[in-house]
Amino acid sequence: MKSFAMRSGATLMKVTAIAHANGDSYDIELTTKLDDITSTYLLGSNTNLNKGNIKKIDKFMEYMKRASELFNRQYVEMTPHYIDVVVYQ
């Protein structure tokens, strides 16, 4: 696999392939930028075995699935309310 980067919303995922004699390993970095705040998370490191990185990625994906269900449930429970307001100029 070659190195690549892809963006989803405010998050950039950068995968860097590192060649080794016994096979490639990868650095996987997630960087999110919102306004003046930048957050970086090293999801996988080339110093770990690929099996270790796969476990870490699986754990991260499970967390994201659980978190997204929470957000989706909160969003579904929210309903718009109309307020009778008079605006004067």
N, C-alpha and C positions, 0 to 999 in steps of 0.2 A: 504494500500500500504506500502511496506517496503522501507527502505532507499536504495539508489543505487547511483552509479556514472557511467558516460559513457563519452568517449572521442570522439571528432570529430575534426580531424586535430590537431591544436594547442590548442583547447579549451576543458576543462574538465567541465562537468556539474555534480554537486553533489547535490542530493536531500536527505534531512534528514527528516524522519518522526518523529513528536513529538506527542505522545499520550496525549489526553485530555479526560476528562470525557464525553464530548459531541461530540467527534469525533477527528480524527487526523488533525493536521495542518502541514505545511511543510516549511523548509528552502530550498530555491533553489538558488544555488550560481554558477555563471559562472566564470571560471578562465582561462585566455589565457596567455600562455608563449611563447614569441618569443625572441630568443637570450637572452639578459640580462634584458628584460622588462617583468614584470608580471602585468596583469591588472585583477582586480576582480570586479564583478558586482553582487549585491544581487538582484536577480530577484523576489524572494518571501520570505517573512518573516513569521515565525510561529506566531508572535504577531498580524499579520493582519488576518482578516477573510479570508477563502478560496475564497469567492466571490471577495474580494479586490485583492487577488493575481491573480485570473483568469483575471480580468480586466487589471492588469499590464502586464501579459503574453501576452494577446491579443494585447495590445498596442505595446509591443516589437516585436511581430511577424509581425504586420503590418509595422512597421519601417523596419524590415529586408527584407520584400518583396519589399518595395519601393526602398531600397538601392540596393538590388540585381538586380532589373530591371535597375537601373542606371549603375551598373558595367557591366551587360550583354550588354547593348546598347553600351557602350564605347568599349567593347571588339569586338563586331560585326563590328563596324566602323573602327577598326584598321586592316590594311592590311600589309603584309610583303613587304619590299622593298629590292631589291638586289642592292648592290653597287659594281661597278667594282674596285677591290682593288688588288694591287700587293704587296706581302709580301716578303721582302728581309731578308735573314738570315746572 
